Amino acid sequence: MNTEILVVDPHHPQPEPIAHAAAVLRAGGVVAFPTETVYGLGADALSESAVSRIFAAKGRPANNPLIVHIADLDAARRLASHWPAAAEKLASAFWPGPLTLVVPKADSIPAIVTAGGPTVALRIPDHPVARALLLAAQRPLAAPSANLSTRVSAVRAEHVAAGLSCRIELILDGGPTACGLESTVVDVSGPRPRLLRHGVIGAAELTAALGEDIEIVERHAGDHDVGIASPGMHRKHYSPAVPLDIVDGSGAADLAELLRTKSKIGWVSCGGDASPTAPREGVVQICLADEPEAYARRLYDTLHTLEAAGVEHIVVERPPRAPGWEAIHDRLTRAAAK
């Protein structure tokens, strides 16, 4: 199929493209759209056949559940069989925004959305295009990141097109996303809130809103695990199409070794004018900020840029081990997994 791309104003989306996208969704189609985190790949969450097209387009394994995006808190409560007190506290503090809550699912949610599990992941996005689309479609939208499975998430419409063109009906181009990383995921379905995926909202903020400590889950999901509560828990994820390694220090020795067998290497440094050695043939260097929010905003865009430049290997200088960097370390570790 031909994938249509419609440009929308990210701050004040025009009614016409939103109405067109909503009609595609109500007809069982798949639409990519911007959120404040990354681009989502949306389909009617209450339609098993529509959701199955997300899995087909992405090549996504059936045991990897989807996040369902909703327009408001009432819609979220309707999709839960029980709305826990912890969900109410966190929703009041962070919705709309880059937080996903895992709650006991209502019977209306098809099993394909939750990978057969008893819980559903819900989020109210804080992006004008996403919110306008949810209101116009009048449907909850299952929407994982708009990229091929395990690949780097899309933070621009052109990233979506590069991976999913001819696999989906429509891309709403609302420009680059603001956060650059996927949402924080918290499971509130049990007796104690658990942080399943790091994101822009950190554990300290969650603890403050809850009034109790939050358990941080570090376990990686296996390729054949069932009942996974959240996306982003597999060991390998967010990966470029070429190998990625994380190194400490200047990385000069690592680059020298790679350049013996590779003709073009991507180097991602952190802070200031740091350089692995000096500008040299065969090395494409991009320097990211030494502040976590600014680093996160550019990380995926940088990996896409290096892929497009034709590098054969990417080397990332390890970012600081400090508060606020947890989500970045999580994404890089999964991206580097062999």
C-alpha positions in Angstrom: 0.0 0.0 0.0 1.1 3.6 -0.4 1.6 5.4 2.9 0.2 8.9 3.0 2.1 11.6 4.9 0.2 14.7 6.2 1.9 17.6 7.8 0.1 18.9 10.9 0.9 21.9 13.1 2.3 20.3 16.3 0.8 23.1 18.5 -2.5 23.7 16.8 -3.3 20.7 14.6 -5.6 21.5 11.6 -9.0 19.8 11.7 -8.8 18.3 8.2 -5.8 15.9 8.6 -7.0 14.9 12.1 -10.4 14.1 10.8 -8.9 12.1 8.0 -6.6 10.1 10.3 -9.5 9.5 12.7 -11.6 8.0 9.8 -8.7 5.7 8.9 -8.5 4.5 12.5 -12.3 3.9 12.8 -12.1 1.9 9.5 -9.5 -0.4 11.1 -6.4 1.2 9.7 -3.1 2.0 11.2 -1.8 5.6 11.7 1.5 6.9 13.0 1.3 10.1 15.0 3.6 12.2 17.3 3.4 12.1 21.1 5.6 14.0 23.5 7.8 10.9 23.9 8.2 9.2 20.5 6.0 8.6 17.4 3.3 6.0 18.1 1.8 3.5 15.7 -1.9 3.6 16.5 -4.9 1.4 15.9 -8.3 0.9 17.5 -7.4 -0.9 20.8 -10.9 -2.5 21.0 -10.5 -4.2 17.6 -8.5 -7.4 17.5 -8.1 -7.2 13.7 -6.9 -3.6 13.8 -4.4 -4.3 16.6 -3.1 -7.4 14.7 -2.0 -5.0 11.9 0.3 -3.2 14.3 2.1 -6.5 15.1 2.3 -7.3 11.4 3.6 -3.9 10.4 6.3 -3.9 13.1 7.2 -7.6 13.0 6.5 -7.5 16.7 6.4 -10.7 18.8 3.0 -11.6 20.2 4.3 -11.7 23.8 5.2 -8.0 23.8 2.1 -6.0 25.0 1.0 -2.6 23.8 0.3 0.6 25.6 -3.2 1.9 25.1 -3.5 5.7 24.8 -6.7 7.4 26.0 -8.1 10.9 26.0 -9.0 11.3 29.7 -9.1 9.8 33.1 -12.7 8.5 32.7 -11.7 6.6 29.6 -8.8 5.1 31.5 -11.1 3.9 34.4 -13.4 2.3 31.9 -10.6 0.1 30.6 -9.6 -1.1 34.0 -11.5 -3.8 36.0 -10.2 -2.1 39.1 -8.7 1.4 39.5 -6.1 1.2 42.3 -5.5 4.1 44.7 -1.9 4.3 43.5 -3.1 4.8 39.9 -5.3 7.7 41.1 -2.3 9.3 42.8 0.0 9.0 39.9 -2.6 9.9 37.3 -3.4 13.1 39.2 0.3 14.0 39.4 1.6 13.2 35.9 -1.3 12.8 33.4 -1.4 14.0 30.7 2.3 13.2 30.3 5.0 10.6 29.8 3.8 8.1 32.3 2.2 4.7 31.6 0.2 2.9 34.3 -0.3 -0.8 34.3 -3.7 -1.7 35.9 -6.0 -4.8 35.9 -7.7 -4.9 32.5 -11.4 -4.7 31.7 -12.9 -7.5 29.6 -13.3 -5.1 26.7 -9.6 -5.1 26.0 -8.7 -7.9 23.5 -6.1 -10.4 24.7 -3.8 -9.4 21.8 -3.3 -6.0 23.3 -2.0 -7.4 26.6 -0.1 -10.4 25.3 -2.7 -12.5 27.0 -1.9 -11.0 30.4 -4.4 -9.8 33.0 -3.3 -6.2 33.0 -3.3 -3.3 30.5 -0.8 -0.4 30.1 -2.6 3.0 29.8 -1.4 6.5 29.1 -2.9 9.9 28.4 -0.4 11.6 26.1 0.5 15.3 26.4 0.8 16.3 22.8 -1.8 18.4 20.9 -1.8 16.1 17.8 -2.2 12.9 19.8 -4.9 14.4 22.0 -6.8 15.8 19.0 -6.6 12.4 17.3 -7.9 10.6 20.3 -10.8 13.0 20.6 -11.7 12.8 16.9 -11.3 9.0 16.7 -13.4 8.4 19.8 -11.5 5.2 20.3 -8.7 4.1 22.7 -5.6 3.7 20.6 -3.1 0.9 21.0 0.1 2.6 20.0 3.6 1.2 20.4 6.6 3.1 19.0 6.3 3.6 15.2 9.3 1.5 14.1 10.2 -2.0 13.2 10.5 -4.3 16.2 13.7 -4.0 18.3 14.8 -1.0 16.2 15.4 2.6 17.3 12.2 4.4 18.1 11.1 7.1 15.7 11.3 10.7 16.9 10.6 12.3 13.5 8.1 11.4 10.8 10.9 10.6 8.4 12.1 7.9 10.8 8.7 6.4 10.6 8.6 6.5 6.8 12.1 4.9 6.6 11.0 1.9 8.6 7.2 1.5 7.9 6.5 3.1 4.5 4.1 0.9 2.5 3.2 -1.0 5.7 0.6 1.5 7.1 -2.0 3.9 5.7 -0.9 7.2 7.2 1.7 9.2 9.0 0.9 12.5 10.7 4.0 14.6 10.6 4.1 16.8 13.6 7.8 17.5 13.6 10.3 16.2 16.2 9.1 14.9 19.5 10.0 16.8 22.7 11.2 14.1 25.1 12.9 11.7 22.8 12.5 8.6 25.0 9.6 6.4 25.7 7.3 6.8 28.7 8.1 5.7 32.3 6.0 2.6 33.1 4.7 1.8 36.6 2.8 -1.3 37.5 0.1 -0.5 40.1 -1.9 -3.7 39.7 -0.3 -5.4 42.7 0.2 -4.6 46.4 3.2 -2.4 45.8 3.9 0.0 42.9 6.7 -1.3 40.6 8.8 0.7 38.1 9.0 -1.5 35.0 10.6 0.9 32.6 12.7 4.0 33.3 11.7 7.2 31.5 11.7 11.0 31.9 9.7 10.7 35.2 12.1 9.3 37.7 11.8 7.0 40.7 12.2 10.0 43.2 9.3 11.9 41.6 7.1 8.8 41.6 7.9 8.1 45.2 7.0 11.7 46.2 3.7 11.4 44.4 2.9 8.0 45.9 4.0 8.8 49.4 5.8 5.4 49.5 8.9 3.8 48.0 8.6 2.3 44.5 10.1 -1.1 43.7 12.5 -1.0 40.7 12.2 -4.1 38.5 15.5 -4.9 36.7 14.6 -8.3 35.2 14.7 -8.6 31.5 11.9 -10.5 29.8 12.9 -13.5 27.7 12.0 -14.0 24.1 9.4 -16.6 24.9 8.1 -15.2 28.3 4.3 -14.9 28.6 2.4 -12.5 30.7 4.8 -9.6 30.3 3.1 -6.5 31.8 4.9 -3.8 29.8 6.7 -3.2 26.6 10.4 -2.3 26.8 11.3 -5.2 29.1 13.1 -7.4 26.6 16.9 -7.6 26.8 17.5 -6.3 23.3 15.5 -3.3 22.2 15.9 0.3 20.8 18.7 -1.1 18.6 20.2 0.4 15.4 20.6 -1.9 12.4 24.4 -1.9 12.9 26.2 -3.1 16.1 26.5 -0.6 19.0 29.0 -0.7 21.8 29.3 1.4 24.9 32.8 2.4 26.0 34.4 4.1 28.9 36.8 7.0 28.5 38.1 8.4 25.3 37.5 5.2 23.3 40.6 5.8 21.1 41.7 2.2 21.4 38.3 0.9 20.6 38.0 3.1 17.5 41.5 2.1 16.3 40.6 -1.6 16.6 37.3 -1.1 14.7 38.9 0.9 11.9 41.1 -2.0 11.1 38.0 -3.9 9.8 35.4 -1.1 9.3 35.6 1.8 6.9 33.1 4.0 8.6 32.4 4.3 12.4 29.9 6.4 14.3 31.1 7.9 17.5 28.7 9.5 20.1 30.4 11.5 22.8 29.0 13.3 25.8 29.5 16.9 26.8 31.6 19.8 25.5 34.0 19.3 22.7 35.1 15.8 23.7 36.7 13.9 20.9 37.8 10.2 20.9 41.2 11.3 19.4 40.9 14.0 16.9 38.8 14.4 13.8 39.8 11.5 11.5 38.9 9.8 8.3 36.3 7.1 8.7 34.8 8.5 12.0 31.4 10.3 12.1 31.3 12.0 15.5 28.2 13.5 17.1 28.6 15.2 20.6 25.5 15.1 22.9 24.9 17.3 25.9 26.1 16.4 29.4 22.6 17.2 30.8 20.2 14.2 30.7 17.0 15.8 29.3 19.0 17.4 26.4 20.9 14.2 25.8 17.7 12.1 25.8 16.0 14.5 23.3 18.8 13.9 20.7 19.8 10.3 21.4 17.5 8.4 19.0 17.7 11.1 16.4 21.5 10.7 16.5 21.3 7.0 16.1 19.0 7.4 13.1 21.4 10.0 11.6 24.4 7.7 12.0 22.5 4.8 10.4 21.5 7.1 7.4 25.2 8.1 7.1 26.1 4.5 6.4 28.3 3.7 9.4 29.1 0.1 10.0 29.4 0.3 13.8 28.4 2.8 16.5 30.4 3.5 19.6 28.8 5.4 22.4 30.9 7.0 25.2 29.2 6.0 28.4 27.2 8.9 29.9 27.5 9.9 33.5 26.3 7.6 36.3 24.2 10.1 38.1 20.6 10.7 39.0 18.5 11.5 36.0 20.4 9.3 33.6 18.7 6.0 34.4 16.5 5.9 31.4 19.4 6.7 29.0 21.5 3.9 30.5 18.6 1.6 30.2 18.0 2.3 26.5 21.8 2.2 25.6 22.2 -1.1 27.4 19.3 -2.7 25.6 20.5 -1.2 22.3 23.9 -2.7 22.8 22.6 -6.2 23.7 24.0 -8.9 21.4 
